[in-house]
Amino acid sequence: MTGHRSGYVAIIGRPNVGKSTLLNRLVGQKISITSRRPQTTRQRIIGIVTRPDAQYVFVDTPGFQNRHGTAMNRLMNRSVSRSIADVNVIVWVVEARHLNAEDKAVLTLLQDCAPVVIAVNKIDELSNKNELLPFMQELETLAHPAAIVPVSAKNGVGADNLLEAIAGFLPQQERLYAEDEITTASERTLAAELVREKLFRLLGEELPYSTAVEIEKFEVVDGLRRINACILVDKSGQKGIVIGKGGEKLKQIGTQARLDMERLFGGKVFLEVWVKVKSGWADDDAVLKRTGIE
Protein backbone atom coordinates (compact mmCIF):
# COMPACT_ATOMS: atom_id res chain seq x y z
CA MET A 1 0.00 0.00 0.00
CA THR A 2 2.72 2.42 -1.11
CA GLY A 3 1.97 6.04 -0.35
CA HIS A 4 -0.97 5.18 1.91
CA ARG A 5 -1.25 7.29 5.06
CA SER A 6 -2.90 6.60 8.38
CA GLY A 7 -2.76 8.02 11.86
CA TYR A 8 -4.50 9.51 14.87
CA VAL A 9 -6.23 12.88 14.87
CA ALA A 10 -7.52 14.63 18.02
CA ILE A 11 -10.58 16.86 17.69
CA ILE A 12 -10.37 19.48 20.43
CA GLY A 13 -12.02 22.77 21.32
CA ARG A 14 -14.04 24.56 23.95
CA PRO A 15 -17.50 23.21 24.83
CA ASN A 16 -20.30 23.54 22.28
CA VAL A 17 -18.30 24.33 19.12
CA GLY A 18 -19.54 21.23 17.29
CA LYS A 19 -16.76 18.69 17.79
CA SER A 20 -19.04 15.66 18.06
CA THR A 21 -21.23 16.83 15.17
CA LEU A 22 -18.09 17.19 13.04
CA LEU A 23 -16.91 13.69 13.97
CA ASN A 24 -20.29 12.18 13.07
CA ARG A 25 -20.25 14.05 9.76
CA LEU A 26 -16.77 12.79 8.87
CA VAL A 27 -17.54 9.20 9.86
CA GLY A 28 -20.92 9.29 8.12
CA GLN A 29 -22.75 7.81 11.10
CA LYS A 30 -23.74 8.91 14.58
CA ILE A 31 -21.18 7.51 17.01
CA SER A 32 -20.72 10.54 19.28
CA ILE A 33 -23.70 12.09 21.04
CA THR A 34 -24.69 15.69 20.42
CA SER A 35 -26.90 18.38 21.88
CA ARG A 36 -27.10 22.14 21.78
CA ARG A 37 -25.75 22.33 25.30
CA PRO A 38 -22.07 22.57 26.16
CA GLN A 39 -20.13 19.75 27.77
CA THR A 40 -22.23 16.92 26.35
CA THR A 41 -19.22 14.71 25.57
CA ARG A 42 -17.57 13.26 28.68
CA GLN A 43 -15.16 10.65 27.33
CA ARG A 44 -12.95 10.04 24.32
CA ILE A 45 -14.85 8.49 21.44
CA ILE A 46 -12.89 7.18 18.47
CA GLY A 47 -14.28 7.43 14.95
CA ILE A 48 -12.56 5.84 11.96
CA VAL A 49 -12.72 7.25 8.43
CA THR A 50 -11.25 5.10 5.67
CA ARG A 51 -10.49 6.42 2.20
CA PRO A 52 -8.56 4.67 -0.62
CA ASP A 53 -5.39 6.64 0.13
CA ALA A 54 -5.71 7.30 3.87
CA GLN A 55 -7.25 6.16 7.13
CA TYR A 56 -8.07 8.76 9.76
CA VAL A 57 -8.53 7.67 13.38
CA PHE A 58 -10.34 10.60 15.01
CA VAL A 59 -10.45 11.06 18.77
CA ASP A 60 -13.44 13.17 19.90
CA THR A 61 -12.55 14.77 23.22
CA PRO A 62 -14.64 16.51 25.89
CA GLY A 63 -14.79 20.29 25.69
CA PHE A 64 -11.85 21.74 27.63
CA GLN A 65 -12.97 24.04 30.46
CA ASN A 66 -11.81 25.25 33.85
CA ARG A 67 -15.03 26.48 35.47
CA HIS A 68 -15.98 23.33 37.41
CA GLY A 69 -13.80 21.46 39.88
CA THR A 70 -15.39 18.01 40.26
CA ALA A 71 -13.35 14.86 39.79
CA MET A 72 -15.32 14.23 36.61
CA ASN A 73 -14.29 17.55 35.07
CA ARG A 74 -10.66 17.10 36.09
CA LEU A 75 -10.65 13.70 34.41
CA MET A 76 -12.29 15.14 31.30
CA ASN A 77 -9.63 17.85 31.01
CA ARG A 78 -6.93 15.25 31.55
CA SER A 79 -8.46 13.24 28.70
CA VAL A 80 -8.05 16.26 26.40
CA SER A 81 -4.39 16.76 27.39
CA ARG A 82 -3.66 13.05 26.99
CA SER A 83 -5.26 12.97 23.55
CA ILE A 84 -3.12 15.87 22.35
CA ALA A 85 0.04 14.03 23.39
CA ASP A 86 -0.88 10.80 21.61
CA VAL A 87 -1.82 11.91 18.07
CA ASN A 88 -0.25 12.80 14.73
CA VAL A 89 -2.51 15.78 13.98
CA ILE A 90 -4.75 18.06 16.05
CA VAL A 91 -7.97 19.55 14.68
CA TRP A 92 -8.82 22.62 16.75
CA VAL A 93 -12.50 23.45 16.22
CA VAL A 94 -13.53 27.07 16.67
CA GLU A 95 -16.81 28.81 15.92
CA ALA A 96 -16.80 31.27 13.02
CA ARG A 97 -16.37 34.86 14.26
CA HIS A 98 -16.48 33.83 17.93
CA LEU A 99 -13.12 33.46 19.65
CA ASN A 100 -13.36 33.82 23.42
CA ALA A 101 -11.32 33.22 26.57
CA GLU A 102 -12.20 29.52 26.58
CA ASP A 103 -10.84 29.16 23.04
CA LYS A 104 -7.63 30.88 24.09
CA ALA A 105 -7.36 28.49 27.05
CA VAL A 106 -7.42 25.63 24.55
CA LEU A 107 -4.72 27.37 22.51
CA THR A 108 -2.37 27.26 25.50
CA LEU A 109 -2.46 23.45 25.28
CA LEU A 110 -1.19 23.46 21.70
CA GLN A 111 2.40 24.50 22.32
CA ASP A 112 5.10 22.06 21.15
CA CYS A 113 2.63 19.46 19.93
CA ALA A 114 1.49 17.85 16.68
CA PRO A 115 0.59 19.97 13.63
CA VAL A 116 -2.62 21.92 14.20
CA VAL A 117 -5.35 22.25 11.58
CA ILE A 118 -8.01 24.78 12.58
CA ALA A 119 -11.56 23.91 11.54
CA VAL A 120 -13.65 27.10 11.51
CA ASN A 121 -17.09 25.62 12.12
CA LYS A 122 -20.66 26.91 11.73
CA ILE A 123 -19.94 28.92 8.58
CA ASP A 124 -23.54 28.16 7.58
CA GLU A 125 -24.60 30.60 10.30
CA LEU A 126 -22.69 33.54 8.80
CA SER A 127 -24.98 36.06 7.14
CA ASN A 128 -22.00 37.88 5.65
CA LYS A 129 -19.31 35.51 4.35
CA ASN A 130 -16.92 38.46 3.95
CA GLU A 131 -16.46 38.34 7.73
CA LEU A 132 -14.72 34.98 7.43
CA LEU A 133 -11.43 36.16 5.87
CA PRO A 134 -10.41 38.66 8.60
CA PHE A 135 -11.33 36.09 11.25
CA MET A 136 -9.10 33.51 9.57
CA GLN A 137 -6.30 36.08 9.40
CA GLU A 138 -6.72 36.65 13.14
CA LEU A 139 -6.40 32.90 13.73
CA GLU A 140 -3.30 32.75 11.56
CA THR A 141 -1.62 35.50 13.56
CA LEU A 142 -2.68 34.02 16.90
CA ALA A 143 -1.95 30.34 16.38
CA HIS A 144 0.26 29.92 13.26
CA PRO A 145 -1.54 26.69 12.32
CA ALA A 146 -0.55 24.23 9.62
CA ALA A 147 -3.86 24.95 7.85
CA ILE A 148 -7.21 26.68 8.37
CA VAL A 149 -10.32 25.10 6.84
CA PRO A 150 -13.84 26.64 6.96
CA VAL A 151 -16.46 23.94 7.56
CA SER A 152 -20.05 23.35 8.45
CA ALA A 153 -20.39 20.19 10.51
CA LYS A 154 -24.15 20.59 10.25
CA ASN A 155 -24.36 20.28 6.45
CA GLY A 156 -20.97 18.84 5.51
CA VAL A 157 -19.51 21.81 3.67
CA GLY A 158 -15.71 21.68 3.78
CA ALA A 159 -15.51 18.13 5.19
CA ASP A 160 -13.51 16.79 2.23
CA ASN A 161 -11.22 19.82 2.34
CA LEU A 162 -10.57 19.15 6.02
CA LEU A 163 -9.66 15.51 5.35
CA GLU A 164 -7.32 16.60 2.56
CA ALA A 165 -5.60 19.12 4.84
CA ILE A 166 -5.10 16.48 7.55
CA ALA A 167 -3.83 13.73 5.24
CA GLY A 168 -0.53 15.43 4.45
CA PHE A 169 0.50 15.26 8.11
CA LEU A 170 -0.30 11.57 8.66
CA PRO A 171 2.59 9.09 8.53
CA GLN A 172 2.92 6.79 5.54
CA GLN A 173 1.79 3.39 6.76
CA GLU A 174 -0.92 0.80 6.21
CA ARG A 175 -4.36 0.97 7.80
CA LEU A 176 -4.52 0.75 11.57
CA TYR A 177 -8.05 -0.73 11.52
CA ALA A 178 -10.14 -2.84 9.19
CA GLU A 179 -11.73 -1.00 6.29
CA ASP A 180 -15.30 -1.48 7.58
CA GLU A 181 -14.66 -0.34 11.19
CA ILE A 182 -16.09 3.05 12.16
CA THR A 183 -15.38 3.13 15.92
CA THR A 184 -13.50 1.32 18.66
CA ALA A 185 -16.25 2.04 21.20
CA SER A 186 -18.15 -1.02 22.38
CA GLU A 187 -21.89 -1.32 21.81
CA ARG A 188 -22.28 -1.17 25.59
CA THR A 189 -20.56 2.23 25.68
CA LEU A 190 -22.56 3.50 22.71
CA ALA A 191 -25.82 2.39 24.34
CA ALA A 192 -25.05 4.34 27.52
CA GLU A 193 -24.12 7.41 25.51
CA LEU A 194 -27.35 7.31 23.51
CA VAL A 195 -29.42 7.21 26.70
CA ARG A 196 -27.41 10.10 28.10
CA GLU A 197 -27.95 12.12 24.93
CA LYS A 198 -31.71 11.92 25.47
CA LEU A 199 -31.28 13.33 28.96
CA PHE A 200 -29.59 16.37 27.46
CA ARG A 201 -32.24 16.75 24.80
CA LEU A 202 -35.37 16.09 26.84
CA LEU A 203 -34.67 17.46 30.33
CA GLY A 204 -34.26 20.98 31.75
CA GLU A 205 -31.20 23.18 31.48
CA GLU A 206 -29.11 21.96 34.42
CA LEU A 207 -30.43 18.51 35.29
CA PRO A 208 -28.53 16.53 32.59
CA TYR A 209 -25.21 17.64 34.12
CA SER A 210 -26.26 15.94 37.36
CA THR A 211 -26.92 12.59 35.67
CA ALA A 212 -24.89 9.63 34.49
CA VAL A 213 -25.83 6.33 32.83
CA GLU A 214 -24.65 2.84 33.74
CA ILE A 215 -25.41 -0.22 31.61
CA GLU A 216 -26.17 -3.00 34.09
CA LYS A 217 -26.97 -5.70 31.50
CA PHE A 218 -26.14 -6.07 27.82
CA GLU A 219 -27.00 -9.40 26.21
CA VAL A 220 -27.35 -10.43 22.58
CA VAL A 221 -29.52 -13.49 21.92
CA ASP A 222 -30.48 -14.47 18.36
CA GLY A 223 -29.82 -10.93 17.17
CA LEU A 224 -31.95 -9.30 19.89
CA ARG A 225 -30.08 -6.97 22.23
CA ARG A 226 -31.44 -6.87 25.78
CA ILE A 227 -30.14 -3.79 27.56
CA ASN A 228 -30.75 -2.59 31.11
CA ALA A 229 -29.72 1.04 31.67
CA CYS A 230 -29.66 2.83 35.02
CA ILE A 231 -29.81 6.63 35.11
CA LEU A 232 -27.98 8.00 38.14
CA VAL A 233 -29.09 11.32 39.65
CA ASP A 234 -27.41 13.30 42.40
CA LYS A 235 -30.45 14.22 44.50
CA SER A 236 -33.71 12.51 45.38
CA GLY A 237 -35.77 15.41 44.03
CA GLN A 238 -34.27 14.88 40.58
CA LYS A 239 -35.55 11.33 40.29
CA GLY A 240 -39.18 12.37 39.84
CA ILE A 241 -38.24 14.93 37.19
CA VAL A 242 -36.48 12.27 35.10
CA ILE A 243 -39.39 9.85 35.50
CA GLY A 244 -42.01 12.50 34.75
CA LYS A 245 -45.76 12.46 35.37
CA GLY A 246 -47.02 8.90 35.09
CA GLY A 247 -43.56 7.81 33.90
CA GLU A 248 -44.01 9.63 30.58
CA LYS A 249 -40.62 11.39 30.52
CA LEU A 250 -38.69 8.20 31.27
CA LYS A 251 -40.70 6.37 28.61
CA GLN A 252 -39.85 9.08 26.08
CA ILE A 253 -36.15 8.88 26.97
CA GLY A 254 -36.17 5.09 26.60
CA THR A 255 -38.10 5.05 23.32
CA GLN A 256 -35.90 7.61 21.60
CA ALA A 257 -32.71 5.94 22.84
CA ARG A 258 -33.93 2.50 21.69
CA LEU A 259 -34.73 3.74 18.19
CA ASP A 260 -31.26 5.27 17.88
CA MET A 261 -29.67 2.03 19.10
CA GLU A 262 -31.58 -0.02 16.55
CA ARG A 263 -30.39 2.28 13.77
CA LEU A 264 -26.79 2.17 14.96
CA PHE A 265 -26.62 -1.56 15.81
CA GLY A 266 -28.70 -2.72 12.86
CA GLY A 267 -31.04 -4.94 14.88
CA LYS A 268 -33.89 -5.06 17.40
CA VAL A 269 -33.30 -3.76 20.92
CA PHE A 270 -35.25 -4.42 24.11
CA LEU A 271 -34.34 -1.55 26.45
CA GLU A 272 -35.27 -1.15 30.09
CA VAL A 273 -34.42 2.16 31.79
CA TRP A 274 -34.80 3.15 35.44
CA VAL A 275 -33.55 5.88 37.78
CA LYS A 276 -31.44 5.61 40.94
CA VAL A 277 -30.22 8.28 43.38
CA LYS A 278 -26.43 8.24 43.86
CA SER A 279 -25.34 11.35 45.74
CA GLY A 280 -21.88 12.67 44.85
CA TRP A 281 -21.43 10.37 41.84
CA ALA A 282 -19.41 13.06 39.96
CA ASP A 283 -16.69 12.75 42.63
CA ASP A 284 -16.90 8.95 42.96
CA ASP A 285 -13.96 7.34 41.14
CA ALA A 286 -15.68 3.95 40.94
CA VAL A 287 -18.80 5.42 39.29
CA LEU A 288 -16.71 7.52 36.91
CA LYS A 289 -14.76 4.45 35.85
CA ARG A 290 -17.93 2.41 35.30
CA THR A 291 -19.37 5.19 33.15
CA GLY A 292 -16.22 5.43 31.03
CA ILE A 293 -14.71 8.62 32.47
CA GLU A 294 -11.08 7.99 33.44
KOLFINU-232942 format. One record per residue (C-alpha): chain; residue in one letter; residue number from 1; x negated, y, z negated. Coordinates in steps of 0.02 Angstrom, whole numbers, plus 50000, padded with zeros to 5 digits. Layout:
BEGIN
{'A','A',NUM,{X,Y,Z}}
...
//
This chain:
BEGIN
{'A','M',1,{50000,50000,50000}}
{'A','T',2,{49864,50121,50056}}
{'A','G',3,{49901,50302,50017}}
{'A','H',4,{50048,50259,49904}}
{'A','R',5,{50062,50365,49747}}
{'A','S',6,{50145,50330,49581}}
{'A','G',7,{50138,50401,49407}}
{'A','Y',8,{50225,50475,49256}}
{'A','V',9,{50312,50644,49256}}
{'A','A',10,{50376,50731,49099}}
{'A','I',11,{50529,50843,49116}}
{'A','I',12,{50519,50974,48979}}
{'A','G',13,{50601,51139,48934}}
{'A','R',14,{50702,51228,48803}}
{'A','P',15,{50875,51161,48759}}
{'A','N',16,{51015,51177,48886}}
{'A','V',17,{50915,51217,49044}}
{'A','G',18,{50977,51062,49135}}
{'A','K',19,{50838,50934,49111}}
{'A','S',20,{50952,50783,49097}}
{'A','T',21,{51062,50841,49242}}
{'A','L',22,{50905,50859,49348}}
{'A','L',23,{50846,50684,49302}}
{'A','N',24,{51014,50609,49346}}
{'A','R',25,{51012,50702,49512}}
{'A','L',26,{50839,50640,49556}}
{'A','V',27,{50877,50460,49507}}
{'A','G',28,{51046,50464,49594}}
{'A','Q',29,{51138,50390,49445}}
{'A','K',30,{51187,50445,49271}}
{'A','I',31,{51059,50376,49150}}
{'A','S',32,{51036,50527,49036}}
{'A','I',33,{51185,50604,48948}}
{'A','T',34,{51234,50784,48979}}
{'A','S',35,{51345,50919,48906}}
{'A','R',36,{51355,51107,48911}}
{'A','R',37,{51288,51117,48735}}
{'A','P',38,{51103,51129,48692}}
{'A','Q',39,{51006,50987,48611}}
{'A','T',40,{51112,50846,48683}}
{'A','T',41,{50961,50736,48721}}
{'A','R',42,{50878,50663,48566}}
{'A','Q',43,{50758,50532,48634}}
{'A','R',44,{50648,50502,48784}}
{'A','I',45,{50742,50425,48928}}
{'A','I',46,{50644,50359,49077}}
{'A','G',47,{50714,50371,49252}}
{'A','I',48,{50628,50292,49402}}
{'A','V',49,{50636,50363,49578}}
{'A','T',50,{50563,50255,49716}}
{'A','R',51,{50525,50321,49890}}
{'A','P',52,{50428,50233,50031}}
{'A','D',53,{50269,50332,49994}}
{'A','A',54,{50285,50365,49807}}
{'A','Q',55,{50362,50308,49643}}
{'A','Y',56,{50403,50438,49512}}
{'A','V',57,{50427,50384,49331}}
{'A','F',58,{50517,50530,49250}}
{'A','V',59,{50523,50553,49061}}
{'A','D',60,{50672,50659,49005}}
{'A','T',61,{50628,50738,48839}}
{'A','P',62,{50732,50826,48705}}
{'A','G',63,{50739,51014,48716}}
{'A','F',64,{50593,51087,48619}}
{'A','Q',65,{50649,51202,48477}}
{'A','N',66,{50591,51263,48307}}
{'A','R',67,{50751,51324,48227}}
{'A','H',68,{50799,51166,48129}}
{'A','G',69,{50690,51073,48006}}
{'A','T',70,{50770,50900,47987}}
{'A','A',71,{50668,50743,48010}}
{'A','M',72,{50766,50712,48170}}
{'A','N',73,{50714,50878,48247}}
{'A','R',74,{50533,50855,48195}}
{'A','L',75,{50532,50685,48280}}
{'A','M',76,{50614,50757,48435}}
{'A','N',77,{50482,50892,48449}}
{'A','R',78,{50346,50762,48423}}
{'A','S',79,{50423,50662,48565}}
{'A','V',80,{50402,50813,48680}}
{'A','S',81,{50220,50838,48630}}
{'A','R',82,{50183,50652,48651}}
{'A','S',83,{50263,50649,48822}}
{'A','I',84,{50156,50794,48883}}
{'A','A',85,{49998,50702,48831}}
{'A','D',86,{50044,50540,48920}}
{'A','V',87,{50091,50595,49096}}
{'A','N',88,{50013,50640,49263}}
{'A','V',89,{50125,50789,49301}}
{'A','I',90,{50237,50903,49198}}
{'A','V',91,{50398,50978,49266}}
{'A','W',92,{50441,51131,49162}}
{'A','V',93,{50625,51172,49189}}
{'A','V',94,{50676,51353,49167}}
{'A','E',95,{50840,51440,49204}}
{'A','A',96,{50840,51563,49349}}
{'A','R',97,{50818,51743,49287}}
{'A','H',98,{50824,51691,49103}}
{'A','L',99,{50656,51673,49017}}
{'A','N',100,{50668,51691,48829}}
{'A','A',101,{50566,51661,48671}}
{'A','E',102,{50610,51476,48671}}
{'A','D',103,{50542,51458,48848}}
{'A','K',104,{50381,51544,48795}}
{'A','A',105,{50368,51425,48647}}
{'A','V',106,{50371,51281,48773}}
{'A','L',107,{50236,51368,48874}}
{'A','T',108,{50118,51363,48725}}
{'A','L',109,{50123,51173,48736}}
{'A','L',110,{50060,51173,48915}}
{'A','Q',111,{49880,51225,48884}}
{'A','D',112,{49745,51103,48942}}
{'A','C',113,{49868,50973,49003}}
{'A','A',114,{49925,50892,49166}}
{'A','P',115,{49970,50998,49319}}
{'A','V',116,{50131,51096,49290}}
{'A','V',117,{50267,51113,49421}}
{'A','I',118,{50400,51239,49371}}
{'A','A',119,{50578,51195,49423}}
{'A','V',120,{50683,51355,49425}}
{'A','N',121,{50854,51281,49394}}
{'A','K',122,{51033,51345,49413}}
{'A','I',123,{50997,51446,49571}}
{'A','D',124,{51177,51408,49621}}
{'A','E',125,{51230,51530,49485}}
{'A','L',126,{51135,51677,49560}}
{'A','S',127,{51249,51803,49643}}
{'A','N',128,{51100,51894,49718}}
{'A','K',129,{50966,51775,49783}}
{'A','N',130,{50846,51923,49802}}
{'A','E',131,{50823,51917,49614}}
{'A','L',132,{50736,51749,49629}}
{'A','L',133,{50572,51808,49707}}
{'A','P',134,{50521,51933,49570}}
{'A','F',135,{50567,51804,49438}}
{'A','M',136,{50455,51676,49522}}
{'A','Q',137,{50315,51804,49530}}
{'A','E',138,{50336,51833,49343}}
{'A','L',139,{50320,51645,49313}}
{'A','E',140,{50165,51637,49422}}
{'A','T',141,{50081,51775,49322}}
{'A','L',142,{50134,51701,49155}}
{'A','A',143,{50097,51517,49181}}
{'A','H',144,{49987,51496,49337}}
{'A','P',145,{50077,51334,49384}}
{'A','A',146,{50028,51211,49519}}
{'A','A',147,{50193,51247,49607}}
{'A','I',148,{50360,51334,49581}}
{'A','V',149,{50516,51255,49658}}
{'A','P',150,{50692,51332,49652}}
{'A','V',151,{50823,51197,49622}}
{'A','S',152,{51003,51168,49577}}
{'A','A',153,{51019,51010,49474}}
{'A','K',154,{51207,51030,49488}}
{'A','N',155,{51218,51014,49678}}
{'A','G',156,{51048,50942,49724}}
{'A','V',157,{50975,51091,49817}}
{'A','G',158,{50786,51084,49811}}
{'A','A',159,{50775,50906,49740}}
{'A','D',160,{50675,50840,49889}}
{'A','N',161,{50561,50991,49883}}
{'A','L',162,{50528,50957,49699}}
{'A','L',163,{50483,50776,49732}}
{'A','E',164,{50366,50830,49872}}
{'A','A',165,{50280,50956,49758}}
{'A','I',166,{50255,50824,49623}}
{'A','A',167,{50192,50686,49738}}
{'A','G',168,{50027,50772,49777}}
{'A','F',169,{49975,50763,49595}}
{'A','L',170,{50015,50578,49567}}
{'A','P',171,{49870,50455,49573}}
{'A','Q',172,{49854,50340,49723}}
{'A','Q',173,{49911,50169,49662}}
{'A','E',174,{50046,50040,49690}}
{'A','R',175,{50218,50048,49610}}
{'A','L',176,{50226,50037,49422}}
{'A','Y',177,{50402,49963,49424}}
{'A','A',178,{50507,49858,49540}}
{'A','E',179,{50587,49950,49686}}
{'A','D',180,{50765,49926,49621}}
{'A','E',181,{50733,49983,49441}}
{'A','I',182,{50804,50153,49392}}
{'A','T',183,{50769,50157,49204}}
{'A','T',184,{50675,50066,49067}}
{'A','A',185,{50812,50102,48940}}
{'A','S',186,{50908,49949,48881}}
{'A','E',187,{51095,49934,48909}}
{'A','R',188,{51114,49941,48720}}
{'A','T',189,{51028,50111,48716}}
{'A','L',190,{51128,50175,48864}}
{'A','A',191,{51291,50120,48783}}
{'A','A',192,{51252,50217,48624}}
{'A','E',193,{51206,50371,48725}}
{'A','L',194,{51367,50366,48824}}
{'A','V',195,{51471,50360,48665}}
{'A','R',196,{51370,50505,48595}}
{'A','E',197,{51397,50606,48753}}
{'A','K',198,{51585,50596,48727}}
{'A','L',199,{51564,50666,48552}}
{'A','F',200,{51480,50819,48627}}
{'A','R',201,{51612,50837,48760}}
{'A','L',202,{51768,50805,48658}}
{'A','L',203,{51734,50873,48483}}
{'A','G',204,{51713,51049,48412}}
{'A','E',205,{51560,51159,48426}}
{'A','E',206,{51455,51098,48279}}
{'A','L',207,{51521,50926,48235}}
{'A','P',208,{51426,50826,48370}}
{'A','Y',209,{51261,50882,48294}}
{'A','S',210,{51313,50797,48132}}
{'A','T',211,{51346,50630,48216}}
{'A','A',212,{51245,50481,48276}}
{'A','V',213,{51291,50317,48359}}
{'A','E',214,{51232,50142,48313}}
{'A','I',215,{51271,49989,48419}}
{'A','E',216,{51308,49850,48296}}
{'A','K',217,{51349,49715,48425}}
{'A','F',218,{51307,49696,48609}}
{'A','E',219,{51350,49530,48690}}
{'A','V',220,{51367,49478,48871}}
{'A','V',221,{51476,49326,48904}}
{'A','D',222,{51524,49277,49082}}
{'A','G',223,{51491,49453,49142}}
{'A','L',224,{51597,49535,49006}}
{'A','R',225,{51504,49651,48889}}
{'A','R',226,{51572,49656,48711}}
{'A','I',227,{51507,49810,48622}}
{'A','N',228,{51538,49871,48444}}
{'A','A',229,{51486,50052,48416}}
{'A','C',230,{51483,50141,48249}}
{'A','I',231,{51490,50331,48245}}
{'A','L',232,{51399,50400,48093}}
{'A','V',233,{51455,50566,48017}}
{'A','D',234,{51370,50665,47880}}
{'A','K',235,{51523,50711,47775}}
{'A','S',236,{51686,50626,47731}}
{'A','G',237,{51788,50771,47799}}
{'A','Q',238,{51714,50744,47971}}
{'A','K',239,{51778,50567,47985}}
{'A','G',240,{51959,50619,48008}}
{'A','I',241,{51912,50746,48141}}
{'A','V',242,{51824,50613,48245}}
{'A','I',243,{51970,50493,48225}}
{'A','G',244,{52101,50625,48262}}
{'A','K',245,{52288,50623,48232}}
{'A','G',246,{52351,50445,48245}}
{'A','G',247,{52178,50391,48305}}
{'A','E',248,{52200,50482,48471}}
{'A','K',249,{52031,50570,48474}}
{'A','L',250,{51934,50410,48437}}
{'A','K',251,{52035,50318,48570}}
{'A','Q',252,{51992,50454,48696}}
{'A','I',253,{51807,50444,48652}}
{'A','G',254,{51809,50255,48670}}
{'A','T',255,{51905,50253,48834}}
{'A','Q',256,{51795,50381,48920}}
{'A','A',257,{51635,50297,48858}}
{'A','R',258,{51697,50125,48915}}
{'A','L',259,{51737,50187,49090}}
{'A','D',260,{51563,50263,49106}}
{'A','M',261,{51484,50102,49045}}
{'A','E',262,{51579,49999,49172}}
{'A','R',263,{51519,50114,49312}}
{'A','L',264,{51339,50108,49252}}
{'A','F',265,{51331,49922,49210}}
{'A','G',266,{51435,49864,49357}}
{'A','G',267,{51552,49753,49256}}
{'A','K',268,{51694,49747,49130}}
{'A','V',269,{51665,49812,48954}}
{'A','F',270,{51763,49779,48794}}
{'A','L',271,{51717,49922,48678}}
{'A','E',272,{51763,49942,48495}}
{'A','V',273,{51721,50108,48410}}
{'A','W',274,{51740,50157,48228}}
{'A','V',275,{51677,50294,48111}}
{'A','K',276,{51572,50280,47953}}
{'A','V',277,{51511,50414,47831}}
{'A','K',278,{51321,50412,47807}}
{'A','S',279,{51267,50567,47713}}
{'A','G',280,{51094,50633,47758}}
{'A','W',281,{51072,50519,47908}}
{'A','A',282,{50971,50653,48002}}
{'A','D',283,{50835,50637,47868}}
{'A','D',284,{50845,50448,47852}}
{'A','D',285,{50698,50367,47943}}
{'A','A',286,{50784,50197,47953}}
{'A','V',287,{50940,50271,48035}}
{'A','L',288,{50836,50376,48155}}
{'A','K',289,{50738,50222,48207}}
{'A','R',290,{50897,50121,48235}}
{'A','T',291,{50969,50259,48342}}
{'A','G',292,{50811,50272,48448}}
{'A','I',293,{50735,50431,48376}}
{'A','E',294,{50554,50400,48328}}
//
